[in-house]
Amino acid sequence: MVHLPIHLAREAAIAGPVHYRWMYPIESYLGDLKDYVRNPSKPEGSIAEGYIVDECMSFCSLYLKDTETRRNRFGRNTDAGGREVLGGLSIFGVGGRSLGKGDGEVVLLDEKELNLAHACVLHNCTEVQTLLDKHIEDAKARRGKRVTLKNAEQAARAGFGKWFEDYVKGLNV
């Protein structure tokens, strides 16, 4: 087993990446073709007919509205049909659920993770985007002579959460 890494590297250097010589996609496609066979005495006719039927149905399904097909079906882990939020923020309109066991275990975030999650929510909310742009422009205008525009923008993005908190507290609602 010790010699295996040496031979694998040599084989990769000679033959190239493994996915170009991997047989699984071809075997899978041949299995699909074998599924088309209805009449074992004339398999080539059955395969051709089944393939044409499959292609025709795939083409026609593009023009069928309000019909679930494999082209417009949601994925396994997709939350179908986002909830609309009336009068709320767009970031809360997207529902989510955990993947996996989901035993209801409470996870406590440390300060760094909490700040990252807070920044992620603020930076992905379209209603806050104008304020973020305003804050970045103000930071670029206030920058010193030795601070580049890129560094000023990074500092503005990093401090946006605190600035936004102060901005909201200062509003007279």
C-alpha positions as protocol buffer text, in pm:
chain_id: "A"
residue {
  index: 1
  type: MET
  ca { x: 0 y: 0 z: 0 }
}
residue {
  index: 2
  type: VAL
  ca { x: 295 y: 234 z: 53 }
}
residue {
  index: 3
  type: HIS
  ca { x: 374 y: 228 z: -320 }
}
residue {
  index: 4
  type: LEU
  ca { x: 19 y: 333 z: -418 }
}
residue {
  index: 5
  type: PRO
  ca { x: 68 y: 713 z: -390 }
}
residue {
  index: 6
  type: ILE
  ca { x: 372 y: 688 z: -617 }
}
residue {
  index: 7
  type: HIS
  ca { x: 185 y: 493 z: -885 }
}
residue {
  index: 8
  type: LEU
  ca { x: -124 y: 715 z: -863 }
}
residue {
  index: 9
  type: ALA
  ca { x: 83 y: 1027 z: -920 }
}
residue {
  index: 10
  type: ARG
  ca { x: 260 y: 862 z: -1214 }
}
residue {
  index: 11
  type: GLU
  ca { x: -71 y: 747 z: -1362 }
}
residue {
  index: 12
  type: ALA
  ca { x: -218 y: 1096 z: -1328 }
}
residue {
  index: 13
  type: ALA
  ca { x: 87 y: 1246 z: -1499 }
}
residue {
  index: 14
  type: ILE
  ca { x: 65 y: 1000 z: -1790 }
}
residue {
  index: 15
  type: ALA
  ca { x: -314 y: 971 z: -1839 }
}
residue {
  index: 16
  type: GLY
  ca { x: -437 y: 1307 z: -1714 }
}
residue {
  index: 17
  type: PRO
  ca { x: -732 y: 1375 z: -1484 }
}
residue {
  index: 18
  type: VAL
  ca { x: -935 y: 1075 z: -1378 }
}
residue {
  index: 19
  type: HIS
  ca { x: -1273 y: 1209 z: -1489 }
}
residue {
  index: 20
  type: TYR
  ca { x: -1165 y: 1183 z: -1855 }
}
residue {
  index: 21
  type: ARG
  ca { x: -1116 y: 807 z: -1827 }
}
residue {
  index: 22
  type: TRP
  ca { x: -1386 y: 726 z: -1573 }
}
residue {
  index: 23
  type: MET
  ca { x: -1646 y: 476 z: -1699 }
}
residue {
  index: 24
  type: TYR
  ca { x: -1934 y: 554 z: -1463 }
}
residue {
  index: 25
  type: PRO
  ca { x: -2111 y: 819 z: -1681 }
}
residue {
  index: 26
  type: ILE
  ca { x: -2100 y: 587 z: -1983 }
}
residue {
  index: 27
  type: GLU
  ca { x: -2226 y: 289 z: -1785 }
}
residue {
  index: 28
  type: SER
  ca { x: -2505 y: 501 z: -1639 }
}
residue {
  index: 29
  type: TYR
  ca { x: -2610 y: 618 z: -1986 }
}
residue {
  index: 30
  type: LEU
  ca { x: -2604 y: 260 z: -2117 }
}
residue {
  index: 31
  type: GLY
  ca { x: -2824 y: 158 z: -1824 }
}
residue {
  index: 32
  type: ASP
  ca { x: -3072 y: 429 z: -1922 }
}
residue {
  index: 33
  type: LEU
  ca { x: -3073 y: 298 z: -2278 }
}
residue {
  index: 34
  type: LYS
  ca { x: -3131 y: -58 z: -2153 }
}
residue {
  index: 35
  type: ASP
  ca { x: -3436 y: 67 z: -1963 }
}
residue {
  index: 36
  type: TYR
  ca { x: -3593 y: 174 z: -2294 }
}
residue {
  index: 37
  type: VAL
  ca { x: -3604 y: -186 z: -2420 }
}
residue {
  index: 38
  type: ARG
  ca { x: -3961 y: -318 z: -2433 }
}
residue {
  index: 39
  type: ASN
  ca { x: -3926 y: -590 z: -2695 }
}
residue {
  index: 40
  type: PRO
  ca { x: -3619 y: -810 z: -2622 }
}
residue {
  index: 41
  type: SER
  ca { x: -3624 y: -958 z: -2974 }
}
residue {
  index: 42
  type: LYS
  ca { x: -3567 y: -613 z: -3132 }
}
residue {
  index: 43
  type: PRO
  ca { x: -3379 y: -404 z: -2873 }
}
residue {
  index: 44
  type: GLU
  ca { x: -3240 y: -148 z: -3120 }
}
residue {
  index: 45
  type: GLY
  ca { x: -3590 y: -44 z: -3232 }
}
residue {
  index: 46
  type: SER
  ca { x: -3711 y: -26 z: -2874 }
}
residue {
  index: 47
  type: ILE
  ca { x: -3413 y: 186 z: -2770 }
}
residue {
  index: 48
  type: ALA
  ca { x: -3461 y: 427 z: -3062 }
}
residue {
  index: 49
  type: GLU
  ca { x: -3833 y: 458 z: -2997 }
}
residue {
  index: 50
  type: GLY
  ca { x: -3786 y: 506 z: -2622 }
}
residue {
  index: 51
  type: TYR
  ca { x: -3516 y: 767 z: -2677 }
}
residue {
  index: 52
  type: ILE
  ca { x: -3735 y: 964 z: -2919 }
}
residue {
  index: 53
  type: VAL
  ca { x: -4031 y: 947 z: -2680 }
}
residue {
  index: 54
  type: ASP
  ca { x: -3813 y: 1075 z: -2395 }
}
residue {
  index: 55
  type: GLU
  ca { x: -3675 y: 1361 z: -2606 }
}
residue {
  index: 56
  type: CYS
  ca { x: -4023 y: 1457 z: -2731 }
}
residue {
  index: 57
  type: MET
  ca { x: -4165 y: 1461 z: -2380 }
}
residue {
  index: 58
  type: SER
  ca { x: -3874 y: 1670 z: -2255 }
}
residue {
  index: 59
  type: PHE
  ca { x: -3924 y: 1919 z: -2539 }
}
residue {
  index: 60
  type: CYS
  ca { x: -4302 y: 1937 z: -2494 }
}
residue {
  index: 61
  type: SER
  ca { x: -4267 y: 1983 z: -2117 }
}
residue {
  index: 62
  type: LEU
  ca { x: -4103 y: 2319 z: -2183 }
}
residue {
  index: 63
  type: TYR
  ca { x: -4436 y: 2448 z: -2312 }
}
residue {
  index: 64
  type: LEU
  ca { x: -4665 y: 2304 z: -2043 }
}
residue {
  index: 65
  type: LYS
  ca { x: -4752 y: 2566 z: -1784 }
}
residue {
  index: 66
  type: ASP
  ca { x: -4848 y: 2473 z: -1427 }
}
residue {
  index: 67
  type: THR
  ca { x: -4727 y: 2116 z: -1475 }
}
residue {
  index: 68
  type: GLU
  ca { x: -4449 y: 1972 z: -1264 }
}
residue {
  index: 69
  type: THR
  ca { x: -4175 y: 1819 z: -1477 }
}
residue {
  index: 70
  type: ARG
  ca { x: -3817 y: 1727 z: -1405 }
}
residue {
  index: 71
  type: ARG
  ca { x: -3706 y: 2058 z: -1555 }
}
residue {
  index: 72
  type: ASN
  ca { x: -3911 y: 2283 z: -1326 }
}
residue {
  index: 73
  type: ARG
  ca { x: -3930 y: 2066 z: -1014 }
}
residue {
  index: 74
  type: PHE
  ca { x: -3770 y: 2202 z: -698 }
}
residue {
  index: 75
  type: GLY
  ca { x: -3468 y: 2024 z: -556 }
}
residue {
  index: 76
  type: ARG
  ca { x: -3488 y: 1793 z: -259 }
}
residue {
  index: 77
  type: ASN
  ca { x: -3360 y: 2046 z: -9 }
}
residue {
  index: 78
  type: THR
  ca { x: -3519 y: 2355 z: -157 }
}
residue {
  index: 79
  type: ASP
  ca { x: -3786 y: 2537 z: 36 }
}
residue {
  index: 80
  type: ALA
  ca { x: -4045 y: 2574 z: -237 }
}
residue {
  index: 81
  type: GLY
  ca { x: -4241 y: 2895 z: -265 }
}
residue {
  index: 82
  type: GLY
  ca { x: -4080 y: 3169 z: -60 }
}
residue {
  index: 83
  type: ARG
  ca { x: -4299 y: 3342 z: 194 }
}
residue {
  index: 84
  type: GLU
  ca { x: -4393 y: 3700 z: 117 }
}
residue {
  index: 85
  type: VAL
  ca { x: -4332 y: 3953 z: 391 }
}
residue {
  index: 86
  type: LEU
  ca { x: -4570 y: 4246 z: 387 }
}
residue {
  index: 87
  type: GLY
  ca { x: -4411 y: 4564 z: 518 }
}
residue {
  index: 88
  type: GLY
  ca { x: -4107 y: 4382 z: 653 }
}
residue {
  index: 89
  type: LEU
  ca { x: -3747 y: 4349 z: 543 }
}
residue {
  index: 90
  type: SER
  ca { x: -3665 y: 4137 z: 241 }
}
residue {
  index: 91
  type: ILE
  ca { x: -3402 y: 3938 z: 429 }
}
residue {
  index: 92
  type: PHE
  ca { x: -3676 y: 3779 z: 643 }
}
residue {
  index: 93
  type: GLY
  ca { x: -3886 y: 3671 z: 345 }
}
residue {
  index: 94
  type: VAL
  ca { x: -3663 y: 3373 z: 276 }
}
residue {
  index: 95
  type: GLY
  ca { x: -3755 y: 3074 z: 486 }
}
residue {
  index: 96
  type: GLY
  ca { x: -3504 y: 2816 z: 588 }
}
residue {
  index: 97
  type: ARG
  ca { x: -3470 y: 2489 z: 767 }
}
residue {
  index: 98
  type: SER
  ca { x: -3178 y: 2291 z: 891 }
}
residue {
  index: 99
  type: LEU
  ca { x: -3041 y: 1998 z: 698 }
}
residue {
  index: 100
  type: GLY
  ca { x: -2959 y: 1688 z: 892 }
}
residue {
  index: 101
  type: LYS
  ca { x: -3074 y: 1554 z: 1224 }
}
residue {
  index: 102
  type: GLY
  ca { x: -3238 y: 1872 z: 1354 }
}
residue {
  index: 103
  type: ASP
  ca { x: -3266 y: 1762 z: 1716 }
}
residue {
  index: 104
  type: GLY
  ca { x: -3330 y: 2116 z: 1840 }
}
residue {
  index: 105
  type: GLU
  ca { x: -2991 y: 2160 z: 2001 }
}
residue {
  index: 106
  type: VAL
  ca { x: -2923 y: 2522 z: 2097 }
}
residue {
  index: 107
  type: VAL
  ca { x: -2602 y: 2661 z: 1952 }
}
residue {
  index: 108
  type: LEU
  ca { x: -2437 y: 2954 z: 2127 }
}
residue {
  index: 109
  type: LEU
  ca { x: -2222 y: 3179 z: 1909 }
}
residue {
  index: 110
  type: ASP
  ca { x: -1910 y: 3347 z: 2034 }
}
residue {
  index: 111
  type: GLU
  ca { x: -1854 y: 3720 z: 1973 }
}
residue {
  index: 112
  type: LYS
  ca { x: -1671 y: 3675 z: 1641 }
}
residue {
  index: 113
  type: GLU
  ca { x: -1934 y: 3440 z: 1494 }
}
residue {
  index: 114
  type: LEU
  ca { x: -2215 y: 3667 z: 1612 }
}
residue {
  index: 115
  type: ASN
  ca { x: -2052 y: 3969 z: 1446 }
}
residue {
  index: 116
  type: LEU
  ca { x: -2005 y: 3772 z: 1122 }
}
residue {
  index: 117
  type: ALA
  ca { x: -2369 y: 3661 z: 1121 }
}
residue {
  index: 118
  type: HIS
  ca { x: -2482 y: 4017 z: 1195 }
}
residue {
  index: 119
  type: ALA
  ca { x: -2267 y: 4153 z: 911 }
}
residue {
  index: 120
  type: CYS
  ca { x: -2397 y: 3885 z: 673 }
}
residue {
  index: 121
  type: VAL
  ca { x: -2758 y: 3982 z: 743 }
}
residue {
  index: 122
  type: LEU
  ca { x: -2688 y: 4354 z: 706 }
}
residue {
  index: 123
  type: HIS
  ca { x: -2484 y: 4318 z: 387 }
}
residue {
  index: 124
  type: ASN
  ca { x: -2748 y: 4097 z: 219 }
}
residue {
  index: 125
  type: CYS
  ca { x: -3051 y: 4313 z: 301 }
}
residue {
  index: 126
  type: THR
  ca { x: -3154 y: 4528 z: 2 }
}
residue {
  index: 127
  type: GLU
  ca { x: -3320 y: 4791 z: 222 }
}
residue {
  index: 128
  type: VAL
  ca { x: -2992 y: 4856 z: 403 }
}
residue {
  index: 129
  type: GLN
  ca { x: -2781 y: 4866 z: 85 }
}
residue {
  index: 130
  type: THR
  ca { x: -2826 y: 5243 z: 35 }
}
residue {
  index: 131
  type: LEU
  ca { x: -2707 y: 5310 z: 390 }
}
residue {
  index: 132
  type: LEU
  ca { x: -2409 y: 5080 z: 338 }
}
residue {
  index: 133
  type: ASP
  ca { x: -2316 y: 5267 z: 20 }
}
residue {
  index: 134
  type: LYS
  ca { x: -2353 y: 5599 z: 203 }
}
residue {
  index: 135
  type: HIS
  ca { x: -2132 y: 5477 z: 488 }
}
residue {
  index: 136
  type: ILE
  ca { x: -1864 y: 5355 z: 246 }
}
residue {
  index: 137
  type: GLU
  ca { x: -1864 y: 5686 z: 57 }
}
residue {
  index: 138
  type: ASP
  ca { x: -1835 y: 5879 z: 385 }
}
residue {
  index: 139
  type: ALA
  ca { x: -1544 y: 5659 z: 494 }
}
residue {
  index: 140
  type: LYS
  ca { x: -1368 y: 5713 z: 160 }
}
residue {
  index: 141
  type: ALA
  ca { x: -1416 y: 6090 z: 192 }
}
residue {
  index: 142
  type: ARG
  ca { x: -1280 y: 6094 z: 551 }
}
residue {
  index: 143
  type: ARG
  ca { x: -980 y: 5873 z: 482 }
}
residue {
  index: 144
  type: GLY
  ca { x: -632 y: 5995 z: 555 }
}
residue {
  index: 145
  type: LYS
  ca { x: -356 y: 6045 z: 300 }
}
residue {
  index: 146
  type: ARG
  ca { x: -193 y: 5711 z: 371 }
}
residue {
  index: 147
  type: VAL
  ca { x: -512 y: 5504 z: 358 }
}
residue {
  index: 148
  type: THR
  ca { x: -600 y: 5355 z: 19 }
}
residue {
  index: 149
  type: LEU
  ca { x: -956 y: 5346 z: -113 }
}
residue {
  index: 150
  type: LYS
  ca { x: -962 y: 4968 z: -80 }
}
residue {
  index: 151
  type: ASN
  ca { x: -854 y: 4978 z: 285 }
}
residue {
  index: 152
  type: ALA
  ca { x: -1106 y: 5253 z: 360 }
}
residue {
  index: 153
  type: GLU
  ca { x: -1384 y: 5045 z: 205 }
}
residue {
  index: 154
  type: GLN
  ca { x: -1280 y: 4733 z: 400 }
}
residue {
  index: 155
  type: ALA
  ca { x: -1274 y: 4931 z: 725 }
}
residue {
  index: 156
  type: ALA
  ca { x: -1615 y: 5078 z: 646 }
}
residue {
  index: 157
  type: ARG
  ca { x: -1762 y: 4734 z: 579 }
}
residue {
  index: 158
  type: ALA
  ca { x: -1609 y: 4598 z: 901 }
}
residue {
  index: 159
  type: GLY
  ca { x: -1748 y: 4884 z: 1111 }
}
residue {
  index: 160
  type: PHE
  ca { x: -2086 y: 4906 z: 941 }
}
residue {
  index: 161
  type: GLY
  ca { x: -2270 y: 4710 z: 1211 }
}
residue {
  index: 162
  type: LYS
  ca { x: -2175 y: 4955 z: 1486 }
}
residue {
  index: 163
  type: TRP
  ca { x: -2240 y: 5255 z: 1259 }
}
residue {
  index: 164
  type: PHE
  ca { x: -2582 y: 5116 z: 1164 }
}
residue {
  index: 165
  type: GLU
  ca { x: -2671 y: 5058 z: 1529 }
}
residue {
  index: 166
  type: ASP
  ca { x: -2580 y: 5419 z: 1613 }
}
residue {
  index: 167
  type: TYR
  ca { x: -2771 y: 5542 z: 1308 }
}
residue {
  index: 168
  type: VAL
  ca { x: -3088 y: 5355 z: 1408 }
}
residue {
  index: 169
  type: LYS
  ca { x: -3062 y: 5474 z: 1770 }
}
residue {
  index: 170
  type: GLY
  ca { x: -3027 y: 5832 z: 1645 }
}
residue {
  index: 171
  type: LEU
  ca { x: -3347 y: 5820 z: 1439 }
}
residue {
  index: 172
  type: ASN
  ca { x: -3646 y: 6001 z: 1585 }
}
residue {
  index: 173
  type: VAL
  ca { x: -3921 y: 5755 z: 1507 }
}
